[in-house]
Amino acid sequence: MTSADASPAPTAFDHSGHPRWPLHPQPLPGETLMSWLARTSRLYSLIGTADLLDGLGVDTSGVDLDRYTPEPVLSALAQRSTCTAERLREMTLAGGTPWLLDSTDPGGCDFDTYVHQFSVLLPAGLARSDRRRRAPPAGTWLPWVSKLDTRACPLCIDDLDTDADIAVMMAHQYPMLTMTSCTKHLCRLEFCAVIPGRLVFWDRTPPGSDEHAPPIPVPAVVAEIDRRTAVALTCGSVELGGGRVHAGVWFRLLRTVVDEVSTPLVRTGWWAKPLSAIWKSTGHSRPLRTSWVPFEQLRCDEQAKVLFAAATAINAVENDEIAASGADACLLRPRRYEPVDPGAAPTRSRSPVPARSAWDGVIAAIDAAVAAARVDSDAARSLFGFARTGCRTEDDVDELAYAFVELGIRLDWD
């Protein structure tokens, strides 16, 4: 073979023939797609995430892969790794449709349908004009999706082994999943910058120190809401007071309560009293911007206060501590015990028991006499003599004798 006939060996990142990457770590539970790609590229010292994407042979320019990954990109990534396209899709925001949100395209998400499908604290028709004030322009809104900020639990990072990879979790990437706390350590998630697999730079770091500030505990009601959200994302359903509901119901129900606690008290009439009690129990006043700005566009500190109030309201409804007039408050309240009428004691047969007659004994006696007359001559003569008392003519006697023969009773005994 001459040098002209020899073809260059394909490199590990040559997309011709779709060779599998020689090194590709498995995604961690809850990890984002871009975090997984960053950890993969770290295994190759001379390339970055952009080099991996360029080698796919498909256009990824201008696409937020953590929000929505086109099918050709998912297929190409699946061919170069041991992950299926469906598993990779779950690592993006699109993997939460239609449970978490209807679409990753703002044009496919209707604010009023998503937020006001249910009613919990307030009657469904209350404060319609105020709701329209908070509604964002059509095609500009995604439920729970705000500015992209990475958060993590400092105690979880501290618990990692020294050689363990650091990953960015989808539930911590957006303030979309309403998860503001770590369900394991019950502390607030801290804003940070993460180099997947390598380092974490905490926003809240004491001056002159490389360590993060002490973790901040979260209220018990907030931790419970976050726990249910984690269960809904993992299992597809969550247990409420009224029974088990689908994850899609939980996220929409929670978003309804978030909107209801954001309603100005002057718009709620009689229901201003329970709303005021909710905010008072949190120790915070309602942020003024909630009157005209949807939750997703609030600042992080404002979102935290609103979520605290929503969690407090849900807890109060479940414990029957406030009057909730919404049609769907029953989903949160425990089902009340309703005794069941035991009814009448069952009988062996549904058919009525027939009344006994005096003739039942006579018929039984006649049957016994006939049976005895068939085998006993004395019994036969006695029965024939008894029956003959009713005969008036010789023809009647002959008919009686013929009847005895038909019954199998002999009259010619010796």
C-alpha positions as CSV (number, residue, x, y, z in Angstrom):
1,M,0.0,0.0,0.0
2,T,1.4,3.4,-1.0
3,S,1.2,6.5,1.1
4,A,-1.4,7.9,-1.4
5,D,-3.7,5.0,-0.7
6,A,-3.5,5.4,3.1
7,S,-6.4,7.5,4.6
8,P,-5.9,9.4,7.8
9,A,-7.3,7.7,10.9
10,P,-10.4,9.5,12.3
11,T,-9.8,11.5,15.4
12,A,-11.9,11.1,18.5
13,F,-13.9,14.2,17.6
14,D,-14.2,13.7,13.9
15,H,-17.9,13.6,13.2
16,S,-17.6,11.5,10.0
17,G,-18.9,8.1,10.7
18,H,-20.2,9.3,14.1
19,P,-17.5,7.6,16.3
20,R,-18.3,7.4,20.0
21,W,-16.3,9.6,22.3
22,P,-13.6,7.4,24.1
23,L,-14.3,9.2,27.4
24,H,-17.8,10.3,28.4
25,P,-18.9,10.3,32.0
26,Q,-22.5,9.4,32.9
27,P,-24.8,12.2,33.8
28,L,-25.4,12.8,37.4
29,P,-29.0,12.8,38.7
30,G,-30.6,16.2,38.0
31,E,-27.6,17.5,36.1
32,T,-28.0,20.0,33.2
33,L,-26.9,19.1,29.7
34,M,-24.3,21.8,29.5
35,S,-22.8,20.8,32.9
36,W,-22.5,17.2,31.6
37,L,-20.8,18.5,28.4
38,A,-18.4,20.6,30.4
39,R,-17.4,17.6,32.6
40,T,-16.9,15.6,29.4
41,S,-14.7,18.2,27.8
42,R,-12.6,18.4,31.0
43,L,-11.5,14.8,30.3
44,Y,-9.7,16.1,27.2
45,S,-7.2,18.7,28.3
46,L,-6.9,20.6,24.9
47,I,-10.6,21.1,24.1
48,G,-13.6,22.8,25.5
49,T,-17.4,22.4,25.4
50,A,-17.5,24.4,22.1
51,D,-15.1,22.0,20.5
52,L,-17.4,19.0,21.4
53,L,-20.4,20.8,20.0
54,D,-18.5,21.8,16.8
55,G,-17.7,18.1,16.2
56,L,-21.3,17.1,16.2
57,G,-21.9,18.2,12.6
58,V,-25.1,20.1,13.5
59,D,-25.6,23.8,14.0
60,T,-25.9,24.7,17.7
61,S,-25.3,28.5,17.4
62,G,-27.6,30.7,19.2
63,V,-29.3,27.8,21.0
64,D,-29.6,27.6,24.8
65,L,-29.1,23.9,25.1
66,D,-30.2,23.9,28.8
67,R,-33.5,25.3,27.8
68,Y,-34.2,23.4,24.6
69,T,-32.0,21.0,22.6
70,P,-33.1,20.3,19.0
71,E,-33.6,16.7,18.1
72,P,-30.6,16.5,15.7
73,V,-28.3,17.6,18.5
74,L,-29.8,15.1,20.9
75,S,-29.4,12.3,18.3
76,A,-25.8,13.3,17.7
77,L,-25.0,13.4,21.4
78,A,-26.6,10.0,21.9
79,Q,-24.5,8.5,19.1
80,R,-21.3,9.8,20.7
81,S,-22.1,8.7,24.2
82,T,-23.9,5.9,26.0
83,C,-26.9,8.1,26.9
84,T,-30.2,7.9,25.0
85,A,-31.7,10.9,23.4
86,E,-34.6,10.7,25.9
87,R,-32.2,10.7,28.9
88,L,-30.4,13.8,27.4
89,R,-33.7,15.6,26.9
90,E,-34.5,15.1,30.6
91,M,-31.4,17.2,31.3
92,T,-33.0,20.3,29.7
93,L,-35.9,22.5,30.5
94,A,-37.8,20.8,27.6
95,G,-37.7,17.6,29.6
96,G,-40.1,19.3,32.0
97,T,-42.9,19.6,29.4
98,P,-45.8,19.3,29.8
99,W,-45.6,18.8,33.5
100,L,-43.7,21.9,34.6
101,L,-44.6,24.1,31.7
102,D,-46.6,23.7,28.5
103,S,-43.7,24.6,26.1
104,T,-40.2,26.0,26.2
105,D,-41.4,28.5,23.5
106,P,-43.0,31.6,25.3
107,G,-45.5,31.7,22.4
108,G,-46.9,28.4,23.6
109,C,-47.4,29.4,27.2
110,D,-50.6,31.3,28.1
111,F,-50.3,33.2,31.4
112,D,-54.0,33.3,32.3
113,T,-54.5,29.6,31.5
114,Y,-51.5,28.4,33.5
115,V,-51.8,30.8,36.5
116,H,-55.6,31.0,36.9
117,Q,-56.7,27.5,36.0
118,F,-57.2,26.8,39.7
119,S,-58.4,28.9,42.7
120,V,-57.3,28.2,46.3
121,L,-57.3,31.3,48.6
122,L,-59.6,33.6,46.6
123,P,-62.8,32.9,44.6
124,A,-62.1,32.4,40.9
125,G,-63.8,35.5,39.7
126,L,-62.2,37.9,42.2
127,A,-59.8,40.8,41.2
128,R,-59.9,40.0,37.5
129,S,-58.7,43.5,36.6
130,D,-55.8,43.2,39.0
131,R,-54.8,39.9,37.4
132,R,-54.6,41.6,34.0
133,R,-52.2,44.1,35.4
134,R,-49.7,41.4,36.3
135,A,-50.1,39.5,33.0
136,P,-47.0,39.9,30.8
137,P,-47.2,40.7,27.1
138,A,-48.1,37.6,25.0
139,G,-45.2,35.5,23.9
140,T,-42.8,36.8,26.5
141,W,-43.4,34.6,29.5
142,L,-42.5,31.1,30.7
143,P,-43.9,29.8,34.1
144,W,-41.3,29.7,36.8
145,V,-38.4,30.7,34.4
146,S,-36.5,33.8,35.4
147,K,-33.0,35.1,34.9
148,L,-30.5,32.3,34.6
149,D,-28.6,32.1,37.9
150,T,-26.8,29.1,39.3
151,R,-27.4,28.1,42.9
152,A,-26.1,25.3,45.0
153,C,-26.1,24.0,48.6
154,P,-22.7,24.8,50.2
155,L,-23.1,21.8,52.6
156,C,-23.7,19.4,49.7
157,I,-20.5,20.7,48.0
158,D,-18.6,20.3,51.2
159,D,-19.8,16.7,51.5
160,L,-18.4,15.7,48.1
161,D,-15.3,13.6,47.9
162,T,-12.2,15.4,46.9
163,D,-12.1,13.5,43.5
164,A,-15.9,13.9,42.9
165,D,-17.1,16.0,40.0
166,I,-19.0,19.2,40.8
167,A,-22.1,19.4,38.6
168,V,-24.8,22.1,38.0
169,M,-28.3,20.8,38.9
170,M,-31.3,21.7,36.7
171,A,-33.4,22.2,39.8
172,H,-30.9,24.8,41.0
173,Q,-30.2,26.5,37.7
174,Y,-33.4,28.4,37.4
175,P,-35.6,29.8,40.1
176,M,-38.3,28.0,38.0
177,L,-38.8,24.9,40.2
178,T,-39.6,27.0,43.2
179,M,-36.8,25.2,45.0
180,T,-35.0,27.7,47.1
181,S,-33.6,25.3,49.7
182,C,-31.7,22.0,49.9
183,T,-34.0,19.2,50.8
184,K,-31.2,17.4,52.6
185,H,-29.7,20.1,54.7
186,L,-32.8,22.4,54.9
187,C,-30.7,25.5,54.2
188,R,-31.0,28.2,51.5
189,L,-29.4,27.5,48.1
190,E,-26.5,30.0,47.6
191,F,-25.8,31.9,44.4
192,C,-22.5,30.9,42.9
193,A,-20.5,30.4,39.7
194,V,-19.6,26.8,38.9
195,I,-16.9,25.4,36.6
196,P,-18.4,21.9,36.2
197,G,-16.2,19.2,37.6
198,R,-13.7,21.7,39.1
199,L,-14.6,24.7,41.2
200,V,-17.4,26.7,42.9
201,F,-17.2,30.4,43.4
202,W,-19.7,31.6,46.0
203,D,-21.3,35.0,45.8
204,R,-21.7,35.2,49.5
205,T,-18.1,34.9,50.7
206,P,-16.7,36.7,53.8
207,P,-14.0,39.2,53.0
208,G,-10.5,37.7,53.1
209,S,-11.8,34.2,53.1
210,D,-12.0,31.4,50.5
211,E,-14.8,29.7,52.3
212,H,-18.5,30.3,51.9
213,A,-20.5,32.1,54.5
214,P,-22.4,30.0,57.1
215,P,-25.5,28.4,55.5
216,I,-28.9,30.1,56.2
217,P,-31.7,27.8,57.4
218,V,-35.1,28.1,55.7
219,P,-38.5,28.1,57.4
220,A,-40.1,24.7,57.8
221,V,-43.0,25.5,55.5
222,V,-40.6,26.5,52.7
223,A,-38.6,23.3,53.2
224,E,-41.9,21.3,52.9
225,I,-42.8,23.0,49.7
226,D,-39.4,22.3,48.2
227,R,-39.6,18.7,49.3
228,R,-42.9,18.2,47.5
229,T,-41.5,19.9,44.4
230,A,-38.5,17.5,44.4
231,V,-40.9,14.5,44.8
232,A,-43.0,15.8,41.9
233,L,-40.0,16.2,39.6
234,T,-38.7,12.7,40.6
235,C,-41.9,10.7,40.8
236,G,-44.3,12.6,38.6
237,S,-46.9,13.0,41.4
238,V,-47.1,14.4,44.9
239,E,-49.2,13.5,48.0
240,L,-51.4,16.4,49.2
241,G,-54.0,16.5,52.0
242,G,-56.8,15.7,49.6
243,G,-54.9,12.8,48.0
244,R,-52.2,12.2,45.3
245,V,-52.1,14.7,42.4
246,H,-50.1,14.8,39.2
247,A,-46.9,16.9,39.1
248,G,-48.6,19.2,36.5
249,V,-51.4,19.9,38.9
250,W,-48.9,20.7,41.7
251,F,-46.9,23.2,39.8
252,R,-50.0,25.0,38.5
253,L,-51.7,24.9,41.9
254,L,-48.6,26.4,43.5
255,R,-48.3,29.1,40.8
256,T,-52.0,30.0,41.5
257,V,-51.2,30.5,45.3
258,V,-48.2,32.6,44.4
259,D,-50.4,34.9,42.3
260,E,-53.1,35.0,45.0
261,V,-50.8,36.1,47.8
262,S,-49.5,38.8,45.4
263,T,-53.0,40.4,45.0
264,P,-53.2,43.8,46.7
265,L,-55.5,43.7,49.8
266,V,-57.6,46.6,48.5
267,R,-58.7,44.3,45.6
268,T,-59.8,41.4,47.7
269,G,-62.6,42.7,49.8
270,W,-63.6,40.4,52.7
271,W,-60.7,38.1,51.8
272,A,-58.1,40.8,52.7
273,K,-58.2,39.6,56.3
274,P,-56.8,36.1,55.7
275,L,-54.3,37.4,53.2
276,S,-53.1,40.0,55.7
277,A,-52.7,37.3,58.3
278,I,-50.6,35.2,56.0
279,W,-48.2,38.1,55.3
280,K,-48.1,39.1,58.9
281,S,-47.1,35.5,59.9
282,T,-44.1,35.6,57.5
283,G,-42.7,38.8,59.1
284,H,-42.4,40.5,55.7
285,S,-44.5,43.0,53.9
286,R,-45.8,42.2,50.4
287,P,-43.3,43.6,47.8
288,L,-45.0,46.5,46.1
289,R,-43.9,45.4,42.6
290,T,-46.0,42.2,42.9
291,S,-49.0,44.4,42.0
292,W,-47.9,44.8,38.4
293,V,-44.9,42.5,37.8
294,P,-45.3,38.7,37.4
295,F,-43.4,36.5,39.8
296,E,-40.9,35.4,37.2
297,Q,-39.7,39.0,36.7
298,L,-39.3,39.9,40.4
299,R,-35.9,40.2,42.0
300,C,-34.6,37.2,43.9
301,D,-35.3,38.7,47.3
302,E,-38.8,39.5,46.3
303,Q,-39.4,36.0,44.9
304,A,-38.2,34.5,48.2
305,K,-40.7,36.6,50.2
306,V,-43.6,35.6,47.8
307,L,-42.7,31.9,48.0
308,F,-42.5,32.1,51.8
309,A,-46.0,33.6,51.8
310,A,-47.3,31.0,49.4
311,A,-45.8,28.2,51.5
312,T,-47.4,29.7,54.6
313,A,-50.8,29.9,52.9
314,I,-50.7,26.3,51.8
315,N,-49.8,25.2,55.3
316,A,-52.6,27.3,56.8
317,V,-55.1,25.8,54.3
318,E,-54.0,22.3,55.1
319,N,-54.4,22.8,58.8
320,D,-57.7,24.6,58.4
321,E,-56.3,27.8,60.0
322,I,-57.7,30.2,57.4
323,A,-60.8,30.5,55.3
324,A,-59.9,29.5,51.8
325,S,-62.7,30.2,49.3
326,G,-61.2,28.9,46.1
327,A,-62.8,26.0,44.4
328,D,-59.7,23.9,44.5
329,A,-58.7,24.4,48.2
330,C,-60.1,20.9,48.7
331,L,-57.0,19.5,47.1
332,L,-55.0,20.7,50.1
333,R,-57.4,19.9,52.9
334,P,-57.5,16.4,54.4
335,R,-60.5,14.4,53.5
336,R,-63.0,14.5,56.3
337,Y,-64.1,11.2,57.9
338,E,-67.6,10.2,56.7
339,P,-69.1,7.3,58.5
340,V,-70.9,4.7,56.4
341,D,-74.3,3.3,57.4
342,P,-73.7,-0.4,58.2
343,G,-77.2,-1.3,56.9
344,A,-79.2,-4.4,57.8
345,A,-77.5,-7.7,58.6
346,P,-77.1,-10.0,55.6
347,T,-79.3,-13.1,55.2
348,R,-78.5,-16.4,53.7
349,S,-81.0,-15.9,50.9
350,R,-82.6,-12.9,49.3
351,S,-85.8,-14.9,48.6
352,P,-88.5,-14.7,51.2
353,V,-89.0,-17.7,53.5
354,P,-92.3,-19.3,52.6
355,A,-94.8,-19.7,55.4
356,R,-95.4,-23.2,56.7
357,S,-98.9,-24.9,56.3
358,A,-100.6,-27.6,58.4
359,W,-100.9,-29.7,55.2
360,D,-97.1,-30.0,55.1
361,G,-97.2,-32.6,57.9
362,V,-100.1,-34.5,56.3
363,I,-98.4,-34.8,52.9
364,A,-95.2,-36.0,54.7
365,A,-97.2,-38.6,56.6
366,I,-98.9,-39.9,53.4
367,D,-95.5,-40.2,51.7
368,A,-94.2,-42.2,54.6
369,A,-97.2,-44.5,54.7
370,V,-96.9,-45.2,50.9
371,A,-93.2,-46.0,51.3
372,A,-93.9,-48.4,54.1
373,A,-96.8,-50.1,52.2
374,R,-94.5,-51.0,49.3
375,V,-92.4,-53.2,51.5
376,D,-94.7,-54.3,54.3
377,S,-97.9,-56.4,53.7
378,D,-99.5,-55.3,57.0
379,A,-98.8,-51.6,56.2
380,A,-100.2,-52.2,52.7
381,R,-103.5,-53.7,54.0
382,S,-103.9,-51.0,56.7
383,L,-103.3,-48.2,54.1
384,F,-105.8,-49.9,51.6
385,G,-108.4,-50.3,54.3
386,F,-108.0,-46.6,55.3
387,A,-108.3,-45.4,51.7
388,R,-111.3,-47.7,51.0
389,T,-113.5,-45.9,53.6
390,G,-114.0,-43.2,51.0
391,C,-115.2,-45.7,48.3
392,R,-119.0,-45.9,47.8
393,T,-119.3,-48.3,44.9
394,E,-117.4,-51.4,43.6
395,D,-116.0,-49.3,40.7
396,D,-114.5,-46.9,43.3
397,V,-112.8,-49.9,44.9
398,D,-111.4,-51.1,41.6
399,E,-110.0,-47.6,40.8
400,L,-108.4,-47.5,44.3
401,A,-106.8,-50.9,43.7
402,Y,-105.5,-49.7,40.3
403,A,-104.0,-46.6,42.0
404,F,-102.2,-48.8,44.5
405,V,-100.7,-50.9,41.7
406,E,-99.4,-47.7,40.0
407,L,-97.8,-46.6,43.3
408,G,-96.0,-49.9,43.5
409,I,-98.0,-51.3,46.4
410,R,-98.9,-55.0,46.2
411,L,-102.3,-56.1,47.4
412,D,-101.9,-59.9,46.7
413,W,-99.7,-60.5,49.8
414,D,-100.0,-64.2,51.1
